[in-house]
């Protein structure tokens, strides 16, 4: 059987995993990236601890993904084929042990991304004989009966190579400095391939805070809270920033917040207490109700500052009104922060443009993997899990479907 000549465009985790699987299956694989080195976004994501995946019940795990017309059966098959257990086993196979934190997040014992990436790239180069070409910016793709021609801009000028098949794994539109620029959209637009606009995901939202509030509360955490948007509820911690709010709950609620005509979140600052219980704790309080509430309800400084800022007519405040406010605190949001600040992006290649192998119907022989496809997930290991899983899926498909 003739060896397949395969190009991987993009040296992030999705591209590297596709390359690994294809090479282990007998393909002759070449990796190209516009940057001078591989895994640049991967390295930044892992500076404070590389969250590879999440150790959670699988039925719950897969519900963390969204996307326009996300094909749940196909998507679940992709994730099932390389799940959180498989990812941990893979890490172990290259000498990287992992552990489960109390949060359920899975990290390498060394925590950082750099040691894992080095071991991985060494395996790809030395054992699997995969070639790497950096400073190669993909500028065009052309398909024919003879395969796929890929054009690159390089420091030495423009060049074109032909391959039997190509995997495009160029990421979304966040963290442009790492190479995840979203410029690939222009190439696919030339072929009338449907693309949902790239928008910021896992990003803070702006709030029109008062100067008085910021003087008291900028940088303060809002701990042990329940947060909702639309009909979706989550829990965790937010931080009051100069421009608005940051933190896991607002990242997780991003898709529903974006769908609201008037974006807002609702915070329950005392989720373990009912309104009646809070009122009972204030039974003997007669004056200075806000300060009494601070101590009797054990409000943290951030929550207290928001309550003060919200109660402009303190003389008219009642215990019942304060309790209802603390349990149902509305914060209008103005807009998400810019996409370049986002941890990830939503949008991408629409699902009806892809077949079950993640091959573009309009560009036979060109497969897609990673964040450039229209799916999104919150932080917590779900992003990397899907990048690995889609790379694994196309790495196998590219050898089986000719």
N, C-alpha and C positions, 0 to 999 in steps of 0.2 A: 504494500500500500504506500502511495506517495505521501511523504511528510507534508503536512500543511504549514504554510508560511504565514505566520500570524503577527499582526501589529497590535500593540496596546498603546493607545494614545492617552496619557495621563498616568503619572506614577504615584497616585494616592492609594489608599487601602483597597478600593474597589478594583483599580487597574492592576495592582500588584497581585491580588488574589486571583484575578482572571488569568494573569500571566502564569502564576504558579500552577494552577490546575491544568491549563492548556499544555504547559511544558511537561508536567508529570504524565499527561496522556499521550505524549509523543510529538507534540507540535514544536515547530521551530519558531521561537518567540523573540520578538524585538520590542522593547519598551521605549517610547518617546515622551519627552516632557519639555514644556516651554521654559521651565526654570532650570537653574544649574544643578539641582539635586532632587532626590525623590522625597515624597512624604512630608512636604513642608507644612501643610495645614495639620497633618497628623501630629507632627512634632509640637506645634503650638498648642493644639488641643490637649496634649499630654504633659505640658510643662508643670502643672500643679497636681498631676496624678492622672494617668491614662485610664479612663473609664471604658473598658472594652465592651462590656455587655451588662446584663442585669440578671441575677439569679432569682427568677420569679416564676410562678406558675405560668406555663406556656400559653394557656387560653387567655390569661390576663395580659401577658406580654404582647401578644399580637394585636390587642385592642388599642395599643398606643400609637398606631399608625393611621394617618389620614392622607387624603389626596383627592383631587378632582376625579370622580369616577374610578377610584381605586378598585381594581378587580380583586375582591377579597379572596376568592378561591385560589387564583393564580398567585397572589401575593403571599398567602399563607403557605402555599406549596414551596415558594422560593425560600421563605424563612425557615420552614420545616426541614428543607434539604441541607441547611447549614445553620443549626440553631445555637442557642447560648452554650449548650454542652459541647457541641462540635467546635465552637470557637475557642473554648478553654482547652480542649484537647489539642487543637491545632497549635495554640501558643506553647503548650507543653512539648509538642513535637519539635519545636525549634529551641528548646531549652529555657523557656520562659514560664515559670510557675505563677499561678494566679491565686487570689484569695477573695472571699466574699466579705465585704464590709457589712456593718450592722444595718446599713440602709438597703442592702441587697445588691448594691453596685459591685461589679467585679473589676479588680485591678491587678496588674502585674505586681509581684512582691517587691520589685524595684521601683514601682509606682510610675516611673518616667517612661516616655515613649521611645527615647533615643536608643536604649539598649535593645529593645524589641526590634525596632526598625533595622538596626545594624545586623542583627542575627538573620533577619528575614532577607535583606538585600544580599548578604553574603551567601545565603543558600541559593537565591535565584541566580546570582552570577557564577558561583563556583561549582555548585552541584548540578544545577539545571541548565547551565550554560546560556542563560538569557542575556542578550545584549542590551545595554542602556545607551541611549542617545539623548543628551540634554541640550538645552538651548535650541530645541526644535519646536517651533510654533506651528501647529496644524492650521493651514489656510484654506484647504479645499479637499473634497472627497469626490471621486467619480467612480461609478460602478459600470462593469461590462461583463460579458460572458467569461472573460479571462480573469476576473477578480476585481479588486478594488485598488484604485490609484490614490495615493495620499500625497498631497503637496505640503511642503514645510518651508517656513522662512527660518533661516539659520544665519549665524554670524558670517558664514562664507557665501551666503546668497540663497536663492531659492532652489530646492531640489524636489524630485518626485520619486516615490518608490511604489512598486506594485506588490500587493499581498493577496493571498487567497481569501483572507477574512480580516476584519478589523474590529477591535473593541474600543469604543469611545467612552472614557471615564474621566471627564473633565470637571466634575463637581458642579456646584450651583453658582451663586453669585455673591457669596459672602467672603470676607477676608481676601480682597483682591491681591494684596501683596504676596500671598502664598501661591498665586496662579489660578485661583478659583474666581475667574473674572466674569464668567457668563458670556464671553465673546463668541463662543461656539454657536449661540443662537443665530447669529448672522449667517453662518454656513448653512445650517439646516433650513433657515427661512428661504434660501435660494431654491430649495427642493420642495417647497410648499408643505413642509412638515409642521404639524400643529404643535405649538408650544404654549403652555400656560405661563403668563408673565412671572418672572422670578421676583419674589417678594421676601422681605425679611421674616425669618422665623427664629424662635428662641432668642428673642430680643426684648429689651426694655421698652416700655411705653411712656410717652410724655404725658405729663399732667400739669395743668395750669396752677401750680402751687402759689400761695401768697408768699410775699417776702417774710412775713412774720412766721409762717410755718417753717420755711427753710432755715431761718435764724435759729429755730429751736430743734429742728428734727433732721436736717440734712445728714445723711450717713447713718441714721439710726435703723436698726432692724425691727421688723414687725414679726415676732416669733409666735409659734404655736397657734396659727390662724387657719381658718377655713375660708377659701376664696371660691367664688362662683362667677360664671358669665353665661348668659342664656340659661340652659338647663343643665350645664356641666359644673361639677363641683370637684374641688381638689383641696389639698392641705399642704402646709409647708411654711416657708419663711420668705418675706419680701424685704427689700431695702429701699428706704426713701432716698432718692438721689436728687441732685440739683434740677434735673430735667423731668423726673417722674418716678417710676418704679422699676426695679429689677428683681429677678429671682425666679426659682423653679415654678411656682404656681402660675405666674403670668406667662411663662414660656409654654407651659402645658396647655393653657387656655387660649393660646394664640389663634388657632384656627377659628374657634367660635367667636372670639373678640373681633376678628377681621370681618366676620359675617354680619355683625350687628350694625344697624343703620346709625345708632348712636353708641359707639363703643364705651363700655364701662365695666368695672368689676364691682362685686359686692363682697365685703369682708365681714366675717363673723369673728370678732376679736376674742370671744369667750365660747368656743364651740363645745366645751364640756359642761356648760351651764345653760339652763333654759332662761327665758326672760323672767319668769316668775321667781326662779331661784336668785337671780341678780337683784330683783326688787326686794326680796326677803332680806338679803344681806345689807340693804340700805334702810331697813325699817326704822331705826332710831335716828337717822340723819334728818336734820331739819334745815340747815343752812349750808352754804358753800358745797352744794351737791357734787359739783365736778371734782373737787379735790377729795371729797369723801369717797367718791366712786373710784378714784385713782388707787386709794389704799385698800378699800374694802373689796374691790374686784381684782386687785393686784395687776393693774394695767401697766404694761411696760412703757418706757418714756416715749417711744414712737407713737403708740396708740393714744396715749394721753395728749400728746401734742396735736394729733389729728382731731381728737375730741374737742379740745379747746378751740382750735381753728374753726371747727364746724358750728360751735355754739355761740353765734354772734350775739344772741339775746339771752345771756345767762340768767337774767332775772326771771325769765319766763320758763326756765327749764324745770321739768318735774322728774322724779325718779323713774317713772314709767317711760318717759320720753328718752331719757339717757339709756335705759336698758334696751329699748328698741333700736336706738341708734347704734349701740355697741354690737348688737346682734345682726344688724342689717345696714352696714356702713357703705354707702354708694360713693364710688370714686369715678367721675367721668374721665375718660382718656381722650387725648386729642389725636395722636398719631404714633405709629411705631418709630423707633430710632432708625437711622439710615441702614440700608442693607449691608453696607461694608462693615458695620459694627456687629452684625448678627453672627451668632454661632453657626447658623445654617440658613438655608433659604427654602421657601416653598415654591411650588410651580415646577415647570420643566417640560420635558417631552411628554405629550399626552398619550395615554394608554392605548387609544385606538390606533396610534401610529406604530405600535409594536406588536409582534406576534408572541406566541407563548414562550419563545426562546429569547425574548427581548431583542429580537432583530428588527430593524426598521423595515417596514413593508415597502417603502418607496426607495430604499437603498439596500437591496439584497447583499448580504455579506457583511453588513455593518451592524454591529451589536452595541447596546448601551448598558452601562452599569453605574451604580452609585447615585449620588445626589442629583444628577442631571435629569433623572426621571421624576415624574410628578408624584412624589410621595413626601411626607414629612413626619417627623416624630419629635417628642420632647427630648431634652438631655436626660442622661441617666443610663447610657449604654445603648440605647435604641438606635441612635444614628450610626455608630460604627457597626453594630450588628447587621443592619440592612446593607451597608456598603460592602461588607465582607460577603454577605449572602448573595447579593446580586452579582458580585464578581465571581463567586463560586459557580453560580447558575450559568452564566454565559461562558465561563471557562470550559464547562462540560458540554454545553450546547454547541459550541463552535467546532468541536471535534465530531459530534454525533450527527449534525445536520449539515450536509454539504450541498 
